[in-house]
Amino acid sequence: MPENRTYQYFSNNKWHSPVAGGYFDSENPANGEVWARLPDCRKPDVDNAVGAAKSAFNEGPWGRMMPAERGRLLRRIGDVISKHADRLGAVELRDNGRLPNIAPGLGQGGWQVDSWHYYAGLCDKFEGRLIPAEVPDIHNYMTWEPFGVVALMLPWNSPIGTLIWKLAPCLAAGNTVVIKPSEQASCSILELMDILNEAGLPPGVINVVTGFGATTGEPLIDHPDVRLVSFTGGTPGGRAVAKTAARQVKPLIMELGGKSPQIVLPDADLDLAVNGVAGGIFPAGGQSCISGSRLLVHADVIENFTKKLVDLVAKARVGEPSDPTSQIGPMANRPHYEAVLAHIDAAERAGHHLLLDGRAARRDKGYYIGPTIFSNVANGSDLGQNEVFGPVVSTEAWQNEDEVIRIANDSVYGLAAGIWSQDVTKAMRMADQIEAGTVYINNYFNAATQSPVGGFKQSGYGRENGIEGMRCFLQTRSVWLATNPHQPDPFA
């Protein structure tokens, strides 16, 4: 792979240089060195990509393609991706510091390939229905229809995985797309476009523009021919997207931030809970929206639990993603690295007790932070309320079930939660009271193509994955047919 690669943006199955001629650098977070240049797309480039997507939907073969044929094409996409899993994994490793575990998910039998096969099977399963409308001599039926051109806005923490969650159901529904990756992690998405050419996609079905929020993202969201926006990112970014989309009353699918609680009951298997809590945040460096960073542990076991947790994560090996012995990689980019350090510094200044300091993992080159554990952190504090999106957890003790439910729900977020208990009946009762889109009981961080993902409250709306994930990319049409046409004179 070239050390310094210059990419172009992708539209109408062709590569293009940006009209204004601007490019920006992409750094390898493992060492802070520039390794690629990306096109700084502006409104003319966005117009080009949206125009290609609109033509593909309205005039090309894609808009006339039968659902079953779309399904066969989606299967080919999955097979092509699996063929190039190692290539995609290598680019994402270099571009955002992901450990090499992405490649197995893209390989044959991996969940990200299974997503394509799953939605390929759903292409011809969304059947309309006859509606027994209470109107005489009327045949009323409903059909599912695609929106048309859809904008897919991606985060930097898991570009390919997040894209597949969106792209597979979006295409299965019959839409065409313009993708805007994060400016901090665009290379693997452009690499994917080169690979997808092998699948034989009609021109204009998938397009990619790269650049920054104000100059690329906003013109894309605001484009009159974009009919739906799907965004994954932080809640502040979601608010900005919603504000722009509101100008034309565009529907949105948004998966946003989280501050997920992990509730440990006194009867929990503590070794199981410690492993689950640690695995639910630290291997990804806390750079996941569902990271369980608020540890709500019963007062009777918090001392033992915390000791076990510190002992476990203190031995984690933080290092370069290319090193097979590394268990935690770097923060994905410099601005985020600096923001996480600022959160840790602020929590320490606030007087929170620091049990494990991940700042010790810092290096002269690269953006490394190790597991960081604060104890006795009140839920109402800045650390208890604000998403860090790094390898930072806080503990808080509780005494009774009503209290911990109140604490768990005392957040503007509602993305995920974990419950650890050997009393399954109690855990299920508590799960019913948690304000979160996903609740794990005696496990954490699992996901499957078949299971919907999404948030409550300020963690977003709409769903990804499962049948619900495809339904969000469809709209309904109701058709009224008179079986005995008779329209009386309204002014007789």
C-alpha positions in Angstrom: 0.0 0.0 0.0 1.5 3.4 -1.0 2.7 5.5 2.0 1.1 8.7 0.7 -2.0 8.1 -1.4 -4.2 10.7 -3.0 -7.8 9.7 -3.3 -10.6 11.2 -5.5 -14.3 11.3 -4.8 -16.7 8.8 -6.3 -19.7 9.6 -8.4 -21.6 7.8 -11.2 -19.1 4.9 -10.9 -16.2 7.2 -11.8 -13.4 9.0 -9.8 -13.4 12.7 -9.8 -11.0 15.5 -8.6 -12.8 18.2 -6.6 -13.8 21.2 -8.7 -12.1 23.7 -6.4 -8.9 21.6 -6.4 -8.6 21.4 -2.6 -7.4 18.4 -0.6 -6.8 17.7 3.1 -4.6 15.3 5.0 -5.5 12.1 6.8 -3.2 11.1 9.7 -2.4 7.6 10.9 -3.3 7.8 14.6 -0.8 5.1 15.5 2.1 7.6 14.8 0.5 10.9 13.9 2.0 10.9 10.4 0.1 11.9 7.3 -0.5 8.9 5.0 -3.2 10.0 2.6 -4.8 13.1 0.9 -8.5 13.4 0.5 -10.7 15.6 -1.7 -12.2 18.7 0.0 -15.5 18.5 -1.8 -17.7 21.6 -2.0 -21.2 22.3 -3.3 -20.4 21.6 -7.0 -19.1 18.2 -6.2 -22.1 17.5 -3.9 -24.4 18.6 -6.8 -22.6 16.2 -9.1 -23.0 13.2 -6.7 -26.6 14.0 -5.9 -27.4 14.4 -9.6 -25.9 11.0 -10.4 -27.9 9.4 -7.6 -31.1 11.1 -8.8 -30.6 10.0 -12.4 -29.9 6.4 -11.3 -33.1 6.4 -9.3 -35.4 8.1 -11.9 -33.9 7.1 -15.2 -31.4 4.3 -14.7 -32.0 0.6 -14.4 -31.9 0.7 -10.6 -35.3 2.5 -10.3 -36.9 -0.1 -12.6 -35.1 -3.1 -11.1 -37.3 -5.8 -9.6 -36.8 -6.4 -5.9 -35.6 -9.9 -6.3 -33.0 -8.7 -8.8 -31.8 -6.1 -6.3 -31.5 -9.0 -3.8 -29.2 -10.8 -6.2 -27.0 -7.7 -6.6 -26.8 -7.3 -2.8 -25.6 -10.8 -2.4 -22.8 -10.1 -5.0 -21.8 -7.0 -3.0 -21.4 -9.1 0.2 -19.3 -11.7 -1.7 -17.1 -9.0 -3.2 -16.5 -7.4 0.2 -15.6 -10.7 1.8 -13.1 -11.3 -1.0 -11.3 -8.1 -0.1 -11.7 -8.2 3.7 -8.0 -8.0 4.5 -7.5 -5.0 2.1 -10.3 -3.0 3.7 -9.2 -4.0 7.2 -5.6 -2.7 6.5 -6.9 0.7 5.3 -9.2 1.2 8.2 -6.4 0.1 10.6 -4.1 2.8 9.2 -6.8 5.5 8.9 -8.5 5.3 12.3 -6.4 3.0 14.4 -8.8 0.1 14.5 -7.3 -3.2 15.7 -7.2 -5.9 13.0 -10.4 -7.5 14.2 -12.4 -5.7 11.6 -11.3 -8.1 8.8 -13.0 -11.3 10.3 -16.3 -9.4 10.3 -15.9 -8.6 6.6 -14.8 -12.1 5.7 -17.1 -15.0 4.5 -19.5 -15.7 7.3 -18.7 -12.5 9.1 -21.6 -10.5 10.4 -21.0 -7.5 8.1 -21.2 -9.8 5.0 -24.2 -11.5 6.5 -25.9 -8.1 6.6 -25.9 -8.0 2.8 -27.3 -11.5 2.5 -29.9 -10.8 5.2 -31.2 -7.7 3.4 -30.9 -9.4 0.0 -33.5 -11.8 1.3 -35.8 -9.0 2.5 -35.8 -7.1 -0.8 -39.0 -8.9 -2.0 -40.6 -9.4 1.4 -42.1 -6.0 2.1 -45.6 -6.8 0.8 -48.3 -4.2 0.5 -51.7 -4.9 2.0 -55.4 -4.4 1.3 -57.0 -2.0 3.8 -60.6 -2.6 4.9 -61.4 1.1 4.8 -64.9 1.9 6.0 -66.0 3.5 2.7 -68.4 1.7 0.3 -67.3 0.8 -3.2 -63.6 1.5 -2.5 -60.6 -0.7 -2.9 -57.9 0.8 -0.7 -54.4 -0.7 -0.7 -51.0 0.3 0.7 -47.6 -0.1 -0.9 -44.0 0.4 0.4 -42.0 2.9 -1.6 -38.3 4.1 -1.5 -37.5 7.7 -0.7 -35.2 8.2 -3.7 -31.8 9.9 -3.0 -30.6 9.3 0.6 -27.7 10.9 2.3 -25.7 8.6 4.6 -23.5 10.5 7.1 -20.9 8.4 8.9 -18.8 8.7 12.1 -15.1 8.2 12.4 -15.0 5.4 15.0 -16.2 2.5 12.8 -16.7 3.7 9.2 -17.2 0.5 7.3 -19.3 -1.2 9.9 -21.6 1.8 10.3 -21.9 2.2 6.6 -23.0 -1.4 6.1 -25.6 -1.0 8.8 -27.1 1.8 6.7 -26.2 0.9 3.1 -27.5 -2.6 2.9 -31.1 -1.9 4.0 -31.1 1.4 2.2 -30.3 -0.2 -1.1 -32.5 -3.2 -0.4 -35.4 -0.7 -0.1 -34.6 0.6 -3.6 -33.0 4.0 -2.7 -29.8 5.5 -4.2 -27.2 7.1 -1.9 -24.7 9.8 -1.4 -22.3 8.9 1.4 -20.5 11.6 3.4 -17.8 9.9 5.7 -16.3 11.7 8.6 -13.3 13.9 7.5 -11.4 12.0 10.2 -11.9 8.6 8.6 -12.8 8.6 4.9 -10.2 6.3 3.3 -11.7 2.9 3.9 -15.0 4.1 2.5 -13.3 5.3 -0.8 -11.4 2.0 -0.8 -14.7 0.2 -0.6 -16.0 2.0 -3.6 -13.1 0.7 -5.7 -14.0 -2.8 -4.6 -17.7 -2.5 -5.2 -17.1 -1.8 -8.9 -16.5 -5.6 -9.1 -20.2 -6.2 -8.1 -21.5 -4.6 -11.2 -23.6 -1.8 -9.6 -25.4 0.5 -12.1 -23.8 4.0 -12.3 -25.0 6.5 -9.7 -26.4 4.1 -7.2 -23.6 4.7 -4.7 -21.7 7.9 -4.5 -19.2 9.3 -2.0 -18.1 12.9 -1.3 -15.5 13.7 1.4 -14.9 16.9 3.2 -16.0 18.9 6.2 -19.4 19.4 7.9 -20.0 23.1 6.9 -18.8 22.8 3.3 -19.7 19.3 2.3 -22.1 17.9 4.8 -24.5 20.9 5.0 -24.8 21.3 1.2 -25.6 17.6 1.0 -28.3 17.6 3.7 -29.7 20.8 2.3 -29.8 19.6 -1.3 -33.4 19.7 -2.5 -33.1 16.3 -4.2 -32.0 14.5 -1.0 -35.2 13.1 0.5 -33.9 11.4 3.6 -30.8 11.7 5.9 -29.3 8.9 8.0 -26.7 10.2 10.5 -24.5 8.5 13.0 -22.4 10.6 15.3 -22.4 12.7 18.5 -25.5 14.4 19.8 -24.2 17.9 19.1 -23.6 16.9 15.5 -27.1 15.4 15.3 -28.6 18.7 16.5 -26.8 20.5 13.6 -28.0 17.9 11.1 -31.6 18.2 12.3 -31.5 22.0 12.1 -30.3 21.9 8.5 -32.8 19.1 7.6 -35.6 21.1 9.2 -35.4 23.8 6.5 -37.0 21.4 4.0 -38.7 19.2 6.6 -36.6 16.2 5.7 -37.0 13.0 7.7 -34.0 11.7 9.6 -32.7 8.5 11.0 -30.2 9.4 13.8 -28.1 7.2 16.0 -26.3 9.5 18.4 -24.4 9.6 21.7 -24.7 7.7 24.9 -23.7 7.5 28.5 -24.7 3.9 29.1 -25.1 2.5 32.7 -23.8 -0.9 33.8 -25.8 -2.0 36.8 -24.2 -4.6 39.0 -26.5 -6.3 41.5 -25.2 -7.8 44.8 -25.9 -11.3 43.6 -24.0 -10.9 40.3 -21.3 -13.2 39.2 -18.6 -10.6 39.7 -16.0 -12.3 37.5 -18.5 -12.4 34.7 -19.6 -8.8 35.3 -16.0 -7.5 35.4 -15.2 -9.2 32.2 -18.3 -7.9 30.6 -17.9 -4.4 31.8 -14.2 -4.3 30.7 -15.1 -5.8 27.3 -17.9 -3.3 26.9 -15.6 -0.3 26.7 -11.9 -0.8 26.8 -10.9 -2.9 23.8 -12.3 -0.3 21.4 -10.7 2.5 23.5 -14.2 3.6 24.6 -14.8 4.8 21.1 -18.2 3.3 20.7 -21.6 4.9 21.2 -22.8 2.1 23.5 -19.7 2.0 25.7 -20.9 1.2 29.2 -19.1 4.0 31.1 -21.3 4.5 34.1 -20.7 1.7 36.5 -23.5 1.5 39.1 -22.5 -1.1 41.6 -24.3 -2.2 44.7 -22.7 -0.9 47.9 -22.2 -4.4 49.2 -19.9 -5.5 46.3 -18.5 -2.3 45.0 -15.1 -2.6 46.7 -14.6 -6.2 45.5 -15.9 -5.4 42.1 -13.7 -2.3 41.6 -10.6 -4.2 42.8 -11.2 -7.0 40.3 -11.8 -4.5 37.5 -8.6 -2.5 38.2 -6.6 -5.7 38.4 -8.0 -7.0 35.1 -7.7 -3.8 32.9 -4.3 -2.7 34.4 -2.7 -5.6 32.4 -4.2 -4.6 29.1 -1.6 -3.9 26.4 -2.0 -0.6 24.7 -0.1 -0.3 21.5 0.1 0.0 17.7 -2.8 -1.7 15.8 -0.2 -3.4 13.6 1.3 -5.1 16.6 -0.4 -8.5 17.1 0.2 -8.2 20.9 -1.8 -5.0 21.2 -5.2 -5.2 22.9 -6.1 -1.5 22.8 -5.2 0.8 20.0 -4.9 4.6 19.8 -7.6 7.2 19.9 -8.8 7.6 16.3 -7.6 11.2 15.7 -5.7 14.0 17.3 -8.7 16.3 18.1 -10.4 13.4 19.9 -7.3 12.4 21.7 -6.9 15.9 23.1 -10.6 16.0 24.1 -10.4 12.7 26.0 -7.3 14.0 27.9 -9.2 17.2 28.7 -12.0 15.1 30.2 -9.6 13.2 32.4 -7.9 16.3 33.5 -11.2 18.0 34.3 -12.4 15.0 36.3 -9.2 15.0 38.3 -9.5 18.7 39.0 -13.1 18.1 40.2 -11.7 15.9 42.9 -12.8 12.5 41.6 -10.7 9.6 42.9 -8.5 8.2 40.1 -7.9 4.5 40.6 -6.2 3.8 37.2 -4.6 6.6 35.1 -4.6 5.8 31.3 -2.5 8.9 30.6 0.5 6.7 31.5 0.1 5.1 28.0 0.9 8.3 26.2 3.8 8.2 23.7 5.9 10.6 21.8 4.1 9.6 18.6 0.5 8.5 18.2 -2.6 9.1 20.2 -2.6 6.6 23.0 -4.6 6.5 26.2 -5.0 3.5 28.4 -7.9 2.4 30.6 -8.9 5.0 33.2 -11.1 4.4 36.2 -12.5 7.0 38.6 -14.4 5.9 41.7 -17.2 7.4 43.8 -18.4 9.7 41.0 -21.8 11.3 41.6 -24.2 10.8 38.6 -24.9 14.5 38.5 -21.3 15.5 38.0 -19.9 16.4 34.6 -18.1 13.0 34.3 -21.3 11.2 35.3 -23.4 13.0 32.6 -21.2 13.8 29.7 -20.1 11.4 27.0 -16.3 11.0 27.0 -16.1 8.5 24.1 -12.8 7.2 25.4 -11.5 4.5 27.8 -12.8 6.2 30.9 -15.3 4.7 33.4 -16.7 5.9 36.7 -18.2 4.0 39.6 -21.0 4.9 41.9 -22.6 2.9 44.7 -26.3 2.3 45.3 -28.5 0.7 47.9 -31.9 -0.2 46.5 -33.5 -1.1 43.2 -35.6 2.1 42.9 -32.6 4.2 43.5 -30.4 2.6 40.8 -33.2 2.7 38.2 -33.6 6.5 38.9 -29.8 7.0 38.6 -29.6 4.9 35.4 -32.4 6.9 33.8 -31.0 10.3 35.0 -29.4 11.1 31.7 -30.3 12.9 28.5 -29.1 9.7 26.7 -30.8 6.4 26.3 -28.8 4.2 23.9 -27.9 1.1 25.9 -27.6 -0.4 29.4 -26.3 -3.5 31.1 -27.6 -5.5 34.0 -25.6 -8.1 35.9 -27.5 -10.4 38.2 -28.1 -14.1 38.8 -31.8 -13.4 39.4 -33.0 -13.3 35.9 -36.6 -12.4 36.9 -35.4 -9.3 38.7 -33.1 -8.4 35.9 -35.9 -8.6 33.4 -38.1 -6.5 35.6 -35.4 -3.9 35.8 -34.8 -4.0 32.0 -38.5 -3.0 31.5 -37.8 0.2 33.5 -34.6 1.3 31.8 -34.9 4.1 29.3 -32.7 2.7 26.6 -33.0 1.2 23.1 -30.8 -1.8 23.9 -30.6 -3.5 27.3 -28.1 -6.4 27.9 -28.5 -8.9 30.8 -25.4 -10.8 31.8 -23.6 -9.9 28.5 -22.7 -6.7 26.8 -21.6 -5.2 23.4 -23.4 -7.9 21.3 -25.0 -7.0 18.0 -26.6 -8.9 15.2 -28.0 -8.0 11.8 -31.4 -9.3 12.8 -31.7 -7.1 15.9 -32.7 -3.4 15.7 -30.4 -0.8 17.2 -31.3 2.7 18.2 -31.7 5.1 21.1 -34.3 6.7 23.4 -34.2 10.4 24.3 -31.2 12.4 22.9 -29.6 9.2 21.7 -31.5 9.5 18.5 -34.6 8.1 16.7 -35.2 5.5 14.0 -33.6 2.1 13.9 -30.8 0.3 12.2 -30.5 -3.5 11.6 -33.4 -5.9 11.5 -36.6 -5.5 9.7 -37.1 -2.2 11.5 -33.8 -1.0 10.0 -35.1 -1.5 6.4 -38.5 -0.1 7.2 -36.9 3.3 8.1 -35.7 3.6 4.5 -39.2 3.1 3.1 -42.4 5.2 3.1 -45.9 4.1 2.5 -48.4 5.1 -0.2 -52.1 4.6 0.2 -54.1 4.1 -3.1 -57.9 4.5 -3.2 -59.6 2.9 -6.2 -63.3 3.3 -6.8 -64.9 0.0 -7.7 -68.2 1.7 -8.6 -67.2 5.2 -9.7 -69.7 7.8 -8.7 -68.7 11.3 -7.8 -71.7 13.5 -7.0 -71.9 17.1 -8.0 -70.6 18.9 -4.9 -72.7 22.0 -5.6 -76.0 20.3 -6.5 
